[in-house]
Amino acid sequence: MTEAVVDDIVAVLPPLLNALEALGFFARHLHPPAFASVMNTIGAPDNALQSAHAAISAWPEQFAGLRERLDHACNETLAAFAGIREVERGKGDLIAIFRALRHLPRAQEALYPLSTQFPPVSNFFLNAANRENDALLSRLEVGGSEHTGIFHDRNEPGSRGGFSVYVPEYYRHDRAMPLVMALHGGSGNGRGFLWNWLRDARSIGAILVAPTATGQTWALMGDDTDTPNLMRILETVRNRWTIDASRLLLTGMSDGGTFSYVTGLDGASPFTHLAPVSATFHPLMAEMADATRLQGLPIFITHGKLDWMFPVQTARQTQAALSAAGADVIYREIDDLSHTYPREINAELLQWLNGG
């Protein structure tokens, strides 16, 4: 690697990773009434990234692929900030913010392949508690195989019904791993939602499956076309990788969390644990659910006290209804959580799934 290339990488990686962390903080703490204060907290890391990115020099042809990935990650990160800044200037609304945040997973997807070459990138894709875990870092240094990493099955942006998978690089066929199937929110997609979970699946050890709904959101009304598709996806994954059938977690955000109830409470569901996040629930769902299925079923409910879409009282009532029906319910209410995904809950969910 030439000296100029090294200098450029050293110059651009820190502001890129810093800007991505800031976007992650923004996405987690976004609450419409607190928009200005959250913007004030993250500052302007996009300015440093803009300067470093603009200063990248021409690279020799053999480094074109590396340059393309870095460019893509920088451009998507800056596009996210540009969209948010427009709203800050009074030229957009909450929908514009959500649209801008779609660039965040695209930036992460472009950057992730560089984790095998650059330790700071690899560290970025671990949760904070494991960034100095020597045993984990040693296993990651060995590198993966053709059976590990990120895979997409008919899950291009804009498509419906496909899925994305992440398999930790230290996966081995002779050791069964737990599986997390994570369902995106309304109008989202699995390819993007994968990144809400990848750090923790990589840090703690779980095969992560992120499907995309067959329609614009999950089949909460009318014909259920999603449950058969999820079962097909699960079977596909189980045929390719060694999955621990006693540790199958179905989780989801918002509409995805609600659908994890719809399909997960069915008597034929193979999932051993359910973990809806920021979801809604109708008491009739508990009454209509398979009574035998509910007895002792581990359910972990997470909800924000600031949730403006599904008020927290709904989650409190859900806990009471499911507990009364015989489920083994854990309820976690987060004081500063609005209607966003709390990535900090993932490690606790995996510990719970693993019997800890």
Kinemage of the C-alpha trace (Angstrom):
@kinemage 1
@onewidth
@group {chain A} dominant
@subgroup {mainchain}
@vectorlist {calphas} color= white
{ca met a 1} P 0.000 0.000 0.000
{ca thr a 2} L 1.492 3.353 -1.009
{ca glu a 3} L 2.269 6.075 1.502
{ca ala a 4} L -0.358 8.382 -0.037
{ca val a 5} L -3.073 5.721 0.286
{ca val a 6} L -2.127 5.040 3.913
{ca asp a 7} L -2.171 8.762 4.691
{ca asp a 8} L -5.624 9.143 3.160
{ca ile a 9} L -7.023 6.156 5.081
{ca val a 10} L -5.535 7.419 8.338
{ca ala a 11} L -7.079 10.818 7.652
{ca val a 12} L -10.571 9.694 6.623
{ca leu a 13} L -11.363 6.677 8.833
{ca pro a 14} L -11.544 8.470 12.224
{ca pro a 15} L -13.963 11.201 11.055
{ca leu a 16} L -16.016 8.626 9.118
{ca leu a 17} L -16.390 6.340 12.125
{ca asn a 18} L -17.060 9.322 14.390
{ca ala a 19} L -19.789 10.582 12.038
{ca leu a 20} L -21.380 7.128 11.886
{ca glu a 21} L -21.402 6.904 15.687
{ca ala a 22} L -23.053 10.323 15.819
{ca leu a 23} L -25.745 9.193 13.372
{ca gly a 24} L -26.310 6.084 15.491
{ca phe a 25} L -26.738 8.274 18.568
{ca phe a 26} L -29.129 10.528 16.664
{ca ala a 27} L -31.209 7.591 15.410
{ca arg a 28} L -31.483 6.130 18.913
{ca his a 29} L -32.348 9.409 20.683
{ca leu a 30} L -34.586 10.949 18.048
{ca his a 31} L -37.729 12.318 19.682
{ca pro a 32} L -39.600 15.038 17.788
{ca pro a 33} L -39.806 17.533 20.686
{ca ala a 34} L -36.094 16.988 21.451
{ca phe a 35} L -34.795 17.300 17.878
{ca ala a 36} L -32.847 20.517 18.474
{ca ser a 37} L -31.178 19.248 21.659
{ca val a 38} L -30.142 15.973 20.010
{ca met a 39} L -28.657 17.924 17.093
{ca asn a 40} L -26.779 20.082 19.576
{ca thr a 41} L -25.429 16.975 21.317
{ca ile a 42} L -24.009 15.365 18.166
{ca gly a 43} L -22.374 18.587 16.987
{ca ala a 44} L -20.980 18.744 13.462
{ca pro a 45} L -18.899 15.620 12.771
{ca asp a 46} L -20.008 15.853 9.152
{ca asn a 47} L -17.807 18.945 8.712
{ca ala a 48} L -14.651 17.015 9.617
{ca leu a 49} L -15.700 14.132 7.382
{ca gln a 50} L -16.453 16.472 4.470
{ca ser a 51} L -12.961 17.980 4.717
{ca ala a 52} L -11.160 14.641 5.047
{ca his a 53} L -13.133 13.093 2.206
{ca ala a 54} L -12.479 16.033 -0.118
{ca ala a 55} L -8.744 15.756 0.565
{ca ile a 56} L -8.419 12.124 -0.601
{ca ser a 57} L -5.902 12.026 -3.425
{ca ala a 58} L -5.905 9.881 -6.559
{ca trp a 59} L -5.064 6.246 -5.809
{ca pro a 60} L -3.316 3.644 -7.979
{ca glu a 61} L -5.622 1.325 -9.910
{ca gln a 62} L -4.976 -1.675 -7.635
{ca phe a 63} L -6.645 0.202 -4.763
{ca ala a 64} L -9.713 1.239 -6.764
{ca gly a 65} L -12.013 -1.203 -4.955
{ca leu a 66} L -10.917 0.048 -1.551
{ca arg a 67} L -11.314 3.651 -2.665
{ca glu a 68} L -14.799 2.911 -4.014
{ca arg a 69} L -15.959 1.425 -0.693
{ca leu a 70} L -14.599 4.322 1.336
{ca asp a 71} L -16.124 6.820 -1.076
{ca his a 72} L -19.488 5.077 -0.896
{ca ala a 73} L -19.452 4.960 2.918
{ca cys a 74} L -18.480 8.637 3.121
{ca asn a 75} L -21.061 9.729 0.556
{ca glu a 76} L -23.908 7.838 2.252
{ca thr a 77} L -22.905 9.215 5.663
{ca leu a 78} L -22.765 12.754 4.333
{ca ala a 79} L -26.109 12.282 2.550
{ca ala a 80} L -27.684 11.294 5.872
{ca phe a 81} L -26.324 14.425 7.510
{ca ala a 82} L -27.399 16.588 4.573
{ca gly a 83} L -30.987 15.395 4.947
{ca ile a 84} L -30.997 16.008 8.682
{ca arg a 85} L -29.434 19.468 8.252
{ca glu a 86} L -32.239 20.407 5.843
{ca val a 87} L -34.777 19.651 8.569
{ca glu a 88} L -32.656 21.592 11.051
{ca arg a 89} L -32.968 24.565 8.705
{ca gly a 90} L -36.734 24.208 8.724
{ca lys a 91} L -37.049 22.608 5.292
{ca gly a 92} L -38.488 19.228 6.206
{ca asp a 93} L -40.390 17.122 8.701
{ca leu a 94} L -40.142 13.809 10.571
{ca ile a 95} L -40.646 11.843 7.354
{ca ala a 96} L -37.668 13.666 5.842
{ca ile a 97} L -35.580 12.651 8.854
{ca phe a 98} L -36.518 8.990 8.455
{ca arg a 99} L -35.718 9.258 4.746
{ca ala a 100} L -32.294 10.732 5.555
{ca leu a 101} L -31.559 7.950 8.047
{ca arg a 102} L -31.974 5.342 5.306
{ca his a 103} L -28.453 6.313 4.235
{ca leu a 104} L -26.991 5.077 7.541
{ca pro a 105} L -27.311 1.307 6.907
{ca arg a 106} L -26.102 1.844 3.330
{ca ala a 107} L -22.944 3.469 4.684
{ca gln a 108} L -22.420 0.585 7.103
{ca glu a 109} L -22.958 -1.975 4.358
{ca ala a 110} L -20.311 -0.280 2.191
{ca leu a 111} L -17.857 -0.100 5.089
{ca tyr a 112} L -18.239 -3.547 6.632
{ca pro a 113} L -16.043 -5.485 4.144
{ca leu a 114} L -13.098 -3.310 5.239
{ca ser a 115} L -13.318 -4.767 8.768
{ca thr a 116} L -11.021 -7.598 7.655
{ca gln a 117} L -8.273 -5.106 6.719
{ca phe a 118} L -8.572 -2.328 9.271
{ca pro a 119} L -8.857 -2.977 13.036
{ca pro a 120} L -10.648 0.349 13.719
{ca val a 121} L -13.393 -0.693 11.293
{ca ser a 122} L -13.621 -4.146 12.851
{ca asn a 123} L -13.874 -2.520 16.290
{ca phe a 124} L -16.637 -0.216 15.086
{ca phe a 125} L -18.718 -3.296 14.258
{ca leu a 126} L -18.500 -4.638 17.812
{ca asn a 127} L -20.587 -3.478 20.733
{ca ala a 128} L -18.748 -1.266 23.223
{ca ala a 129} L -18.500 -3.978 25.884
{ca asn a 130} L -16.492 -6.250 23.565
{ca arg a 131} L -14.090 -3.886 21.854
{ca glu a 132} L -11.272 -5.013 24.139
{ca asn a 133} L -12.346 -8.655 24.384
{ca asp a 134} L -9.044 -10.323 23.478
{ca ala a 135} L -10.550 -13.767 22.950
{ca leu a 136} L -13.149 -12.386 20.545
{ca leu a 137} L -10.614 -10.229 18.711
{ca ser a 138} L -8.366 -13.263 18.251
{ca arg a 139} L -11.212 -15.281 16.761
{ca leu a 140} L -12.077 -12.452 14.389
{ca glu a 141} L -8.446 -12.057 13.305
{ca val a 142} L -8.464 -15.608 11.951
{ca gly a 143} L -11.010 -14.460 9.378
{ca gly a 144} L -14.124 -16.112 8.054
{ca ser a 145} L -14.933 -18.575 5.320
{ca glu a 146} L -17.318 -18.784 2.395
{ca his a 147} L -20.011 -19.747 4.908
{ca thr a 148} L -19.638 -16.621 7.061
{ca gly a 149} L -20.304 -12.914 6.670
{ca ile a 150} L -23.279 -11.151 5.093
{ca phe a 151} L -25.576 -12.730 2.517
{ca his a 152} L -28.608 -11.332 0.715
{ca asp a 153} L -31.335 -13.447 -0.856
{ca arg a 154} L -33.589 -11.438 -3.200
{ca asn a 155} L -33.323 -8.542 -0.777
{ca glu a 156} L -32.262 -5.652 -2.967
{ca pro a 157} L -33.542 -2.186 -1.977
{ca gly a 158} L -37.175 -1.851 -3.004
{ca ser a 159} L -37.814 -5.596 -3.197
{ca arg a 160} L -40.229 -7.431 -0.899
{ca gly a 161} L -40.199 -10.882 0.638
{ca gly a 162} L -36.451 -11.543 0.591
{ca phe a 163} L -34.001 -11.688 3.483
{ca ser a 164} L -30.481 -10.858 4.625
{ca val a 165} L -28.287 -12.995 6.880
{ca tyr a 166} L -25.200 -12.315 8.987
{ca val a 167} L -23.109 -15.286 10.146
{ca pro a 168} L -20.249 -14.505 12.579
{ca glu a 169} L -16.832 -15.034 11.041
{ca tyr a 170} L -15.932 -17.567 13.747
{ca tyr a 171} L -18.968 -19.781 13.048
{ca arg a 172} L -18.253 -23.517 12.814
{ca his a 173} L -20.523 -26.197 11.352
{ca asp a 174} L -19.963 -28.481 14.356
{ca arg a 175} L -21.201 -25.928 16.897
{ca ala a 176} L -24.863 -24.927 16.879
{ca met a 177} L -25.471 -21.192 17.186
{ca pro a 178} L -28.543 -19.348 18.423
{ca leu a 179} L -30.591 -17.562 15.787
{ca val a 180} L -32.141 -14.104 15.895
{ca met a 181} L -34.827 -13.254 13.347
{ca ala a 182} L -35.298 -9.481 13.459
{ca leu a 183} L -38.333 -7.874 11.795
{ca his a 184} L -38.118 -4.293 10.521
{ca gly a 185} L -40.686 -1.575 11.176
{ca gly a 186} L -43.453 -0.464 8.823
{ca ser a 187} L -42.295 0.375 5.273
{ca gly a 188} L -38.754 -0.668 6.184
{ca asn a 189} L -36.676 -3.557 4.853
{ca gly a 190} L -34.530 -6.308 6.286
{ca arg a 191} L -31.381 -5.277 4.474
{ca gly a 192} L -31.354 -2.016 6.396
{ca phe a 193} L -32.648 -3.393 9.699
{ca leu a 194} L -29.806 -5.947 9.806
{ca trp a 195} L -27.482 -3.200 11.015
{ca asn a 196} L -29.469 -2.600 14.190
{ca trp a 197} L -28.360 -6.062 15.306
{ca leu a 198} L -25.079 -6.893 13.568
{ca arg a 199} L -22.721 -5.506 16.226
{ca asp a 200} L -24.267 -7.653 18.946
{ca ala a 201} L -24.626 -10.789 16.838
{ca arg a 202} L -20.943 -10.425 15.918
{ca ser a 203} L -19.848 -9.638 19.480
{ca ile a 204} L -21.798 -12.309 21.350
{ca gly a 205} L -22.315 -14.967 18.704
{ca ala a 206} L -25.623 -15.456 16.902
{ca ile a 207} L -26.775 -16.015 13.361
{ca leu a 208} L -28.854 -12.994 12.407
{ca val a 209} L -31.697 -13.135 9.890
{ca ala a 210} L -33.416 -9.945 8.748
{ca pro a 211} L -36.371 -10.642 6.426
{ca thr a 212} L -38.344 -8.106 4.427
{ca ala a 213} L -42.144 -8.175 4.606
{ca thr a 214} L -44.005 -9.371 1.535
{ca gly a 215} L -46.040 -6.133 1.522
{ca gln a 216} L -45.265 -2.560 2.523
{ca thr a 217} L -45.519 -3.662 6.144
{ca trp a 218} L -46.133 -6.957 7.924
{ca ala a 219} L -49.424 -8.815 7.454
{ca leu a 220} L -51.245 -7.359 10.460
{ca met a 221} L -54.595 -7.339 8.638
{ca gly a 222} L -56.097 -9.562 5.969
{ca asp a 223} L -54.362 -12.649 4.612
{ca asp a 224} L -51.135 -13.591 6.385
{ca thr a 225} L -48.606 -13.955 3.578
{ca asp a 226} L -45.666 -13.288 5.893
{ca thr a 227} L -45.757 -16.232 8.306
{ca pro a 228} L -45.336 -18.837 5.521
{ca asn a 229} L -42.524 -16.738 4.071
{ca leu a 230} L -40.767 -16.488 7.450
{ca met a 231} L -41.028 -20.267 7.841
{ca arg a 232} L -39.528 -20.718 4.374
{ca ile a 233} L -36.677 -18.360 5.241
{ca leu a 234} L -36.045 -20.102 8.558
{ca glu a 235} L -35.918 -23.493 6.839
{ca thr a 236} L -33.510 -22.155 4.219
{ca val a 237} L -31.168 -20.851 6.911
{ca arg a 238} L -31.393 -24.031 8.994
{ca asn a 239} L -30.501 -26.119 5.959
{ca arg a 240} L -27.314 -24.130 5.380
{ca trp a 241} L -26.050 -23.411 8.894
{ca thr a 242} L -26.122 -25.298 12.197
{ca ile a 243} L -28.800 -23.678 14.343
{ca asp a 244} L -29.620 -24.387 17.998
{ca ala a 245} L -33.346 -25.203 17.918
{ca ser a 246} L -33.626 -24.367 21.647
{ca arg a 247} L -32.514 -20.752 21.064
{ca leu a 248} L -34.634 -19.239 18.315
{ca leu a 249} L -35.488 -15.593 18.984
{ca leu a 250} L -38.154 -13.720 17.022
{ca thr a 251} L -37.940 -9.984 17.610
{ca gly a 252} L -38.988 -6.854 15.788
{ca met a 253} L -39.443 -3.110 15.914
{ca ser a 254} L -42.838 -1.336 15.769
{ca asp a 255} L -44.963 -3.199 13.160
{ca gly a 256} L -42.273 -5.882 13.163
{ca gly a 257} L -42.670 -6.256 16.920
{ca thr a 258} L -46.434 -6.479 16.583
{ca phe a 259} L -46.057 -9.140 13.910
{ca ser a 260} L -43.704 -11.097 16.160
{ca tyr a 261} L -46.745 -11.457 18.434
{ca val a 262} L -49.057 -12.368 15.548
{ca thr a 263} L -46.891 -15.167 14.198
{ca gly a 264} L -44.977 -16.036 17.365
{ca leu a 265} L -48.061 -16.803 19.464
{ca asp a 266} L -49.275 -19.365 16.945
{ca gly a 267} L -49.192 -22.886 18.317
{ca ala a 268} L -47.056 -24.088 15.394
{ca ser a 269} L -44.395 -21.406 15.768
{ca pro a 270} L -40.861 -22.824 16.080
{ca phe a 271} L -39.541 -19.757 17.903
{ca thr a 272} L -38.567 -20.351 21.518
{ca his a 273} L -38.390 -16.677 22.574
{ca leu a 274} L -40.262 -13.517 21.522
{ca ala a 275} L -38.962 -9.977 21.996
{ca pro a 276} L -41.207 -7.232 20.570
{ca val a 277} L -39.800 -3.695 20.723
{ca ser a 278} L -41.918 -0.516 20.595
{ca ala a 279} L -44.861 -2.615 19.422
{ca thr a 280} L -48.607 -2.509 19.846
{ca phe a 281} L -50.840 -5.362 20.949
{ca his a 282} L -54.573 -5.946 21.180
{ca pro a 283} L -55.787 -7.857 24.275
{ca leu a 284} L -57.823 -10.114 21.980
{ca met a 285} L -54.520 -11.443 20.630
{ca ala a 286} L -53.821 -13.037 24.013
{ca glu a 287} L -57.318 -14.501 24.159
{ca met a 288} L -57.055 -15.883 20.616
{ca ala a 289} L -53.527 -17.244 21.025
{ca asp a 290} L -52.902 -20.947 21.505
{ca ala a 291} L -53.288 -21.433 25.274
{ca thr a 292} L -50.728 -24.227 25.430
{ca arg a 293} L -48.242 -22.140 23.456
{ca leu a 294} L -48.532 -19.285 25.954
{ca gln a 295} L -47.789 -21.376 29.043
{ca gly a 296} L -44.297 -20.433 30.174
{ca leu a 297} L -43.413 -18.877 26.801
{ca pro a 298} L -40.454 -16.490 27.297
{ca ile a 299} L -41.440 -12.997 26.107
{ca phe a 300} L -39.267 -9.912 26.581
{ca ile a 301} L -41.145 -6.637 26.001
{ca thr a 302} L -39.186 -3.401 25.488
{ca his a 303} L -40.939 -0.046 25.224
{ca gly a 304} L -40.088 3.620 25.542
{ca lys a 305} L -41.748 5.938 27.999
{ca leu a 306} L -41.603 8.678 25.340
{ca asp a 307} L -43.145 6.593 22.541
{ca trp a 308} L -45.411 8.886 20.527
{ca met a 309} L -46.748 6.238 18.126
{ca phe a 310} L -47.709 3.460 20.548
{ca pro a 311} L -48.118 5.015 24.029
{ca val a 312} L -46.332 3.174 26.809
{ca gln a 313} L -49.598 2.314 28.560
{ca thr a 314} L -50.235 -0.143 25.713
{ca ala a 315} L -47.068 -2.061 26.581
{ca arg a 316} L -47.927 -2.106 30.284
{ca gln a 317} L -51.339 -3.576 29.471
{ca thr a 318} L -49.710 -6.125 27.176
{ca gln a 319} L -47.405 -7.276 29.947
{ca ala a 320} L -50.389 -7.766 32.258
{ca ala a 321} L -52.456 -9.607 29.634
{ca leu a 322} L -49.687 -11.992 28.601
{ca ser a 323} L -48.611 -12.678 32.176
{ca ala a 324} L -52.211 -13.446 33.119
{ca ala a 325} L -52.374 -15.859 30.173
{ca gly a 326} L -49.385 -17.785 31.527
{ca ala a 327} L -46.433 -16.389 29.563
{ca asp a 328} L -43.071 -15.817 31.262
{ca val a 329} L -42.828 -12.068 30.636
{ca ile a 330} L -39.933 -9.701 31.224
{ca tyr a 331} L -40.833 -6.045 30.777
{ca arg a 332} L -38.248 -3.333 30.157
{ca glu a 333} L -39.409 0.280 30.055
{ca ile a 334} L -36.784 2.801 28.929
{ca asp a 335} L -37.211 6.351 30.218
{ca asp a 336} L -35.515 8.213 27.345
{ca leu a 337} L -36.716 5.996 24.492
{ca ser a 338} L -39.112 7.424 21.915
{ca his a 339} L -40.312 5.414 18.894
{ca thr a 340} L -36.804 4.376 17.842
{ca tyr a 341} L -34.747 1.196 18.094
{ca pro a 342} L -32.731 0.845 21.350
{ca arg a 343} L -29.653 -1.087 20.250
{ca glu a 344} L -28.463 -1.211 23.848
{ca ile a 345} L -31.133 -3.829 24.602
{ca asn a 346} L -29.676 -6.384 22.165
{ca ala a 347} L -26.942 -7.711 24.441
{ca glu a 348} L -29.469 -8.262 27.228
{ca leu a 349} L -31.788 -10.052 24.816
{ca leu a 350} L -28.979 -12.377 23.716
{ca gln a 351} L -28.015 -13.075 27.333
{ca trp a 352} L -31.668 -13.911 28.045
{ca leu a 353} L -31.833 -16.107 24.954
{ca asn a 354} L -28.694 -17.934 26.084
{ca gly a 355} L -30.214 -18.615 29.492
{ca gly a 356} L -28.219 -15.980 31.368
